[in-house]
Amino acid sequence: MTDTAVPIEAPANRYLRDNFAPVREELTATDLTVTGHLPEHLDGRYLRIGPNPIDDPGDQHHWFLGEGMVHGVRLRDGQAQWYRNRWVRAAGVAEALGEPVRGTPGELDFAANTNVLEHHGKTLALVESGLPPYELTHDLDTVGPCDFDGTLPSVPGRPGYSAHPHRDPDTGELHALSYSWMRGNRLTYSVLGTDGRIRRSVDVEAHGSPMVHDFALTEHFAVILDLPVTFDIKAATADTPRLQRPFVRGVLNRVIGRNPLPEPVIARIARGAGGPSLPYHWNPDYPARIGLLPRDAEGDAVRWFEIDPCYVFHTLNAYEDGDTVVVDVVRHARMFATELTGPNEGPATMTRFTLDLRTGRVSESSLDQRSQEFPRHDERLTGRRHRYGWAVGFEDGVPGDSVLRHDLTAGTTASRHLGADMEASEFCFVPHPDGTAEDDGVLLGYVHDRSDGRSQLRVLDAETLEDVATVLLPGRVPAGFHGNWAPEGTDPGDL
């Protein structure tokens, strides 16, 4: 007899196959192979996070809902000392791994999966929509939920935190805009001090209950994006038993935009209502607008500017220019209208909104028509006029092999193709300590090599996009979200 191999069918859900497929092993590797030459000034960790479901979530799974896994490489003295990948141990992850629960999670708990950064000596894994950050050790093990020394309680009366805080380069403080379906039309603008405590928090009213993934910061304003992807009560309750559905929807209707319920009640509703799908969908009847909130004002001081319907996951940067405010973003024509498992509604392009403070009008102009995402800039210029920006080219809704460099003064874009078998991810900019030019530095990002199924940490020259060094990793880093450079002994939150 001859053994016959039975082919294993790939998941129907595109966000569970190819480089979106989760990895199942946590690895620790030391003395990694390096080609090229790692700059001697790179002394720290490159950290990046993304969804990595710990169990099979099924074909209706939404990419944004996988439990977070952090991947890190430690660079020092021209060497790559280690690579580690670790699940964020929220309560459910710890229990699935047969481990004790870290810290004291609240009723609403999730393994943060969207961003990871260093502030006030803490490595923080971040997520949005009313859920708290998780603190990690230097070696990426989980400490537990972080409430900023009790200044950010995880209760419906106040949301958790944001996936996209922005650091003021003058003060080192983190500014954030938080949202949550539990709070309806109330967004929260907060300032996290260099002492690791929230020192300022004000509420802003949106039209309804929007998904606010990112915002922008200028010297005097928080730039708020109130756009037509909103909480969908019917979608959130689709998996609720039919006889219970009217009651649950009635309760949610009383919550959305009105008084919040106690946390245990909302947690019970959320556990029965969420399912594998993201309950935020395109809402064609929802007005699109950009708000300017003075950084030292109360929430009712926000000034709104109407724009054409669109959606923005990520801002590049924003700045004030006389009587105008310039906001550079990656613009999607719509989001979660027909594709409900991930962000795949057509090309997204680099776009500039210019808000006229005298007339209240907004002009919109295209900066680059190539499909792209994950824009980054020199964060020493956050809220200030910038010339350069970098992004990753997308193909058919997934990351391609190209890295883009935008010169917004010259109006040109350079593109570097890494190779046909390569799949890029977000690259962050790290300035040279002695550099004087805005683009004098390197870009750090993970790249997946489909030819051998493993990933690399690529170091590119930020000006030319040419290779500086490559660190070979022992496994695959799946397509994920955001990463940052965490320099050793120089925490920007301690400025």
C-alpha positions in Angstrom: 0.0 0.0 0.0 1.1 3.6 -0.7 0.3 6.3 1.8 -1.6 9.1 0.3 -1.1 12.6 1.6 -4.4 14.5 2.3 -4.0 18.1 1.3 -4.8 20.6 4.0 -7.1 23.3 2.7 -6.0 26.9 3.3 -8.5 28.9 5.4 -11.0 30.8 3.3 -10.3 33.9 5.4 -7.4 35.8 3.8 -6.4 37.1 7.3 -5.7 33.6 8.5 -3.4 32.4 5.7 -0.1 33.3 4.0 1.7 35.9 6.1 -1.4 36.7 8.1 -1.4 33.2 9.5 -0.6 33.2 13.2 2.6 31.7 14.5 2.3 29.1 17.2 5.8 29.2 18.9 7.4 31.6 21.2 11.1 31.8 20.3 14.2 33.2 21.9 17.3 33.4 19.7 20.6 35.0 20.5 23.6 36.2 18.4 21.6 36.6 15.3 23.3 36.6 11.8 23.7 40.1 10.4 24.6 41.1 6.8 25.8 44.6 6.1 26.8 46.8 9.0 24.5 47.8 11.9 25.1 51.4 12.9 27.0 51.6 16.2 24.6 54.2 17.5 21.6 51.7 17.4 21.5 50.7 21.1 18.0 49.5 22.0 15.1 47.3 20.9 13.0 47.4 17.8 9.6 46.3 18.9 6.5 45.6 16.8 3.1 44.0 17.6 0.2 42.5 15.8 -2.8 40.1 16.0 -1.9 36.5 16.5 -4.9 34.3 17.5 -4.1 31.8 20.1 -7.0 29.5 19.0 -8.7 28.9 15.7 -11.1 31.8 15.4 -13.1 30.5 12.4 -13.6 32.0 8.9 -15.6 35.0 10.1 -12.6 36.2 12.1 -11.7 39.9 11.8 -8.0 40.5 11.6 -8.1 43.3 14.2 -9.4 40.9 16.9 -6.5 38.4 17.2 -4.7 38.3 20.5 -1.5 40.5 20.5 2.0 39.1 20.0 5.1 41.3 20.4 8.2 40.7 18.3 11.5 42.4 19.4 15.2 42.5 18.4 17.9 43.9 20.7 20.6 45.8 18.9 23.9 46.9 20.5 27.5 47.6 19.4 26.8 46.6 15.8 25.3 43.3 16.8 21.8 41.8 17.0 21.9 40.2 20.5 18.5 38.6 20.6 15.1 38.1 19.0 12.0 37.3 21.1 8.3 36.9 20.3 5.7 36.7 23.1 2.0 36.7 23.4 0.6 39.5 25.6 -0.7 37.6 28.6 -4.2 38.9 29.0 -6.3 36.7 31.2 -7.6 34.5 28.4 -4.2 34.0 26.9 -2.6 33.1 30.2 -5.4 30.6 30.9 -5.1 29.1 27.4 -1.4 28.6 28.0 -2.0 27.1 31.4 -0.3 30.0 33.2 -1.3 32.2 36.1 -3.0 35.4 35.3 -0.8 38.5 35.4 -1.9 41.5 37.4 -5.6 42.2 38.0 -7.5 42.4 34.7 -10.9 44.0 34.7 -14.1 42.6 33.4 -13.2 44.0 30.0 -9.8 42.5 29.1 -8.0 41.9 25.8 -4.4 41.0 24.8 -3.4 44.4 23.3 -2.4 44.0 19.7 -2.0 47.3 18.0 1.0 49.3 19.1 4.0 49.0 21.4 6.2 51.7 22.8 8.3 52.9 25.7 7.2 55.6 28.1 8.4 56.5 31.6 10.6 53.4 31.7 7.7 51.0 30.8 7.2 49.0 27.7 3.5 49.3 26.9 1.4 47.2 24.5 -1.6 49.3 23.4 -5.0 48.8 21.9 -8.1 51.0 21.5 -11.9 51.0 22.1 -11.9 51.3 25.9 -9.4 48.6 26.8 -6.3 49.2 29.0 -2.7 48.9 27.9 -0.5 46.0 29.1 2.9 46.5 30.6 5.8 44.3 29.4 9.2 43.7 30.8 12.4 44.6 28.8 12.4 41.0 27.6 8.7 41.2 26.5 7.2 39.1 29.3 3.9 40.4 30.5 3.7 42.3 33.8 -0.1 43.0 33.7 -2.7 45.6 32.8 -1.4 49.2 33.2 -3.7 52.0 34.5 -1.0 54.7 34.7 -0.7 54.6 38.5 -4.5 54.6 39.0 -5.1 57.6 36.7 -6.7 55.6 33.9 -9.2 53.1 35.5 -10.8 50.6 33.1 -14.4 51.4 33.7 -17.2 52.5 31.3 -17.3 56.0 32.8 -13.8 56.5 31.2 -12.3 54.7 28.3 -9.1 52.7 28.4 -6.4 54.2 26.1 -5.5 54.8 22.5 -3.5 52.7 20.1 -2.0 55.9 18.7 -0.7 58.4 21.2 1.6 61.1 19.8 4.5 62.4 21.8 5.1 66.1 22.0 8.8 66.5 21.1 9.2 69.5 23.4 7.8 68.0 26.6 8.0 64.2 26.1 4.3 63.9 27.1 2.0 61.5 25.3 -1.2 63.0 23.9 -4.0 60.5 23.0 -7.6 60.4 21.8 -9.6 57.5 23.1 -13.0 56.1 22.2 -15.3 53.3 23.2 -18.7 51.9 22.1 -19.5 52.0 25.8 -19.3 55.8 25.9 -21.3 56.5 22.7 -20.5 59.9 21.3 -18.0 60.8 23.9 -14.3 60.9 22.9 -11.6 61.6 25.5 -8.5 63.7 24.8 -5.8 63.0 27.4 -2.2 63.9 28.2 0.1 61.4 29.8 2.9 63.1 31.7 6.5 62.2 31.9 5.8 60.9 35.4 3.6 58.1 33.9 0.4 59.6 35.1 -2.5 61.2 33.2 -2.4 64.9 34.0 -5.2 66.1 31.8 -8.4 64.5 30.4 -11.3 66.2 28.6 -14.3 64.8 26.8 -15.3 65.8 23.2 -18.7 65.0 21.6 -18.7 63.3 18.2 -21.8 62.9 16.0 -22.4 59.4 17.1 -20.2 56.4 18.0 -17.3 56.5 15.5 -14.2 54.3 15.3 -11.3 56.8 15.9 -8.1 54.8 15.3 -5.7 57.7 15.1 -5.6 61.5 15.5 -2.9 64.2 15.0 -1.2 66.8 17.1 -0.1 70.3 16.3 1.6 72.9 18.5 -1.7 74.2 19.7 -4.4 71.7 18.6 -5.5 68.1 18.9 -6.8 67.1 15.4 -9.9 64.9 15.7 -11.2 62.7 12.9 -15.0 62.1 13.2 -15.6 59.8 10.2 -18.3 57.4 9.0 -17.2 54.1 10.4 -19.5 53.7 13.4 -20.6 51.1 16.0 -23.2 48.8 14.5 -25.6 47.4 17.1 -27.1 44.8 14.8 -23.7 43.5 13.9 -22.6 43.5 17.5 -25.6 41.3 18.5 -25.8 39.0 15.5 -24.5 36.1 17.5 -26.8 36.7 20.4 -29.5 34.0 20.8 -32.6 35.1 18.9 -34.9 35.3 21.9 -32.4 37.5 23.8 -31.6 39.7 20.9 -34.4 42.4 21.4 -33.4 42.8 25.1 -29.7 43.1 24.3 -30.2 45.5 21.5 -32.5 47.6 23.7 -29.8 47.8 26.4 -27.2 48.7 23.9 -29.4 51.4 22.4 -29.6 52.9 25.9 -25.9 52.8 26.3 -24.8 54.2 22.9 -24.7 57.9 23.3 -26.3 57.9 26.7 -25.4 57.0 30.3 -23.0 54.0 30.6 -24.0 50.9 32.4 -21.9 49.3 35.2 -18.8 47.5 33.9 -20.0 43.9 34.8 -23.2 44.5 32.9 -21.5 45.8 29.8 -18.9 43.0 30.0 -21.7 40.3 30.0 -23.3 42.0 27.0 -20.0 42.3 25.2 -19.1 38.6 25.8 -22.4 37.5 24.2 -22.6 40.1 21.5 -19.2 40.5 19.9 -18.5 37.2 18.2 -15.6 37.0 15.7 -16.6 40.2 13.8 -15.7 43.8 14.4 -18.9 45.7 15.2 -17.8 48.8 13.3 -19.1 49.3 9.7 -19.3 52.0 7.0 -22.2 54.3 7.7 -23.1 56.3 4.5 -25.5 58.6 6.5 -22.8 59.7 9.0 -21.3 63.2 8.3 -17.5 63.3 7.9 -15.6 66.1 9.6 -12.2 67.1 11.2 -12.2 68.9 14.5 -9.6 71.2 16.0 -9.5 71.2 19.8 -7.2 73.7 21.5 -4.8 71.6 23.6 -5.5 73.7 26.8 -9.3 74.1 26.3 -12.4 72.1 27.4 -14.1 69.7 25.0 -16.8 72.1 23.9 -14.2 74.4 22.4 -13.6 72.1 19.4 -14.2 73.6 16.0 -15.5 71.3 13.3 -14.6 71.3 9.5 -16.8 69.3 7.1 -15.1 67.1 4.6 -16.2 64.6 1.9 -16.9 61.0 3.2 -13.8 58.9 3.7 -12.0 57.0 6.4 -8.5 57.4 7.9 -6.7 54.8 9.9 -3.4 56.7 10.1 -2.2 60.3 10.0 1.3 61.1 8.8 1.6 64.4 10.7 0.0 67.8 11.1 1.2 71.4 11.6 0.0 75.0 11.7 0.9 77.3 8.8 -0.3 80.8 9.5 -4.1 80.8 9.3 -4.3 77.2 8.2 -3.7 73.8 9.7 -2.2 71.1 7.4 -3.2 67.5 8.1 -1.5 64.7 6.0 -3.2 61.3 6.1 -3.6 58.0 4.3 -7.2 58.3 2.9 -9.5 55.4 2.3 -12.6 56.1 0.1 -14.6 53.9 2.6 -14.0 51.1 5.1 -15.9 48.0 6.3 -18.7 48.5 3.8 -18.4 45.2 1.8 -15.3 43.5 3.3 -16.0 42.7 7.0 -12.9 40.7 8.0 -10.2 43.3 7.4 -9.4 46.7 5.8 -9.8 45.8 2.1 -12.1 48.3 0.4 -9.7 49.5 -2.4 -6.6 51.7 -2.7 -5.6 54.1 0.1 -3.6 57.2 -1.0 -1.5 59.9 0.7 -3.8 63.0 1.0 -3.5 66.5 2.4 -6.3 68.3 4.1 -5.8 72.1 4.6 -8.1 73.7 7.1 -8.6 77.4 6.7 -9.2 79.0 10.2 -10.6 82.2 8.7 -13.2 80.8 6.4 -13.9 77.4 7.9 -13.3 75.7 4.5 -11.2 72.6 3.8 -9.2 71.9 0.7 -8.2 68.3 -0.1 -5.3 67.4 -2.4 -3.6 64.2 -3.4 0.0 63.8 -2.5 0.6 60.4 -4.0 -1.8 58.1 -5.8 0.0 54.8 -5.0 -1.9 52.5 -2.7 -0.1 52.6 0.7 -0.4 52.5 4.5 1.5 52.8 7.7 2.8 56.4 7.2 5.7 57.5 9.5 7.7 60.7 9.9 10.6 62.0 11.9 8.9 62.2 15.3 11.1 65.0 16.4 8.8 67.1 14.2 5.5 65.9 15.5 3.1 68.8 15.2 5.7 70.8 13.3 6.2 71.3 9.6 7.7 68.2 8.0 9.2 67.6 4.6 9.6 63.8 4.5 7.3 60.9 5.1 7.7 57.1 4.6 5.1 54.5 4.0 4.6 50.9 2.7 3.2 50.2 -0.7 0.1 47.9 -0.8 -1.0 45.5 -3.5 -4.6 44.1 -3.6 -5.1 45.2 0.0 -2.0 43.5 1.5 1.5 44.8 2.1 3.7 44.6 -1.0 7.5 44.7 -1.4 7.9 48.5 -1.7 8.9 51.2 0.7 8.0 54.7 -0.2 9.8 58.0 0.6 7.7 61.2 0.1 9.4 64.5 -0.3 6.4 66.8 0.3 8.3 70.0 -0.5 9.5 68.8 -3.9 6.3 66.9 -4.5 8.1 63.7 -5.4 8.0 60.1 -4.2 10.8 57.5 -4.4 10.0 53.8 -4.3 12.3 51.0 -3.3 11.3 47.4 -4.2 12.8 44.9 -1.8 12.3 41.9 -4.1 9.5 39.7 -5.5 9.5 37.3 -2.6 9.5 40.0 0.0 6.6 41.4 2.0 7.2 44.7 3.8 5.7 45.9 7.0 5.7 49.3 8.7 9.1 51.0 8.9 9.9 53.6 11.6 12.4 56.3 11.3 15.4 56.5 13.7 17.5 59.7 13.4 21.3 59.7 13.4 22.4 61.3 16.8 24.7 63.6 15.0 22.5 64.2 11.9 21.4 67.7 10.9 19.0 66.8 8.0 15.4 65.7 8.6 16.1 62.4 6.7 19.5 61.7 8.2 18.9 58.4 9.8 17.7 54.8 9.1 14.4 53.0 8.7 13.7 49.9 10.8 11.1 47.3 9.8 10.3 43.6 9.6 10.2 42.0 6.1 8.9 38.5 5.4 10.8 36.4 2.9 8.3 34.0 1.2 11.0 32.0 -0.4 12.2 30.5 3.0 9.2 31.3 5.2 11.3 33.4 7.6 11.5 37.1 8.4 14.2 39.7 8.6 14.8 43.0 10.4 15.8 45.3 7.6 17.7 48.5 8.2 17.4 51.0 5.3 19.0 54.4 4.7 16.2 56.9 5.2 17.4 59.2 2.4 18.3 56.6 -0.3 16.2 53.6 0.8 19.3 51.5 0.2 20.2 48.6 2.4 22.3 49.3 5.5 22.0 45.9 7.3 19.8 42.9 7.5 19.2 40.8 10.7 18.1 37.2 9.9 15.4 36.0 12.3 14.7 32.4 13.3 11.0 32.4 12.4 8.3 34.4 10.7 6.9 37.7 11.9 3.3 37.8 10.6 1.7 40.8 9.0 0.9 43.1 11.9 0.5 46.7 12.9 2.8 49.1 14.6 6.4 49.2 15.8 8.8 51.6 17.5 12.4 52.0 18.3 13.0 51.9 22.1 16.5 53.3 22.7 18.3 51.9 25.7 18.6 54.3 28.6 17.1 57.2 26.7 13.4 57.0 27.4 11.8 59.9 25.4 9.1 60.0 28.1 11.7 61.2 30.6 12.5 64.4 28.7 
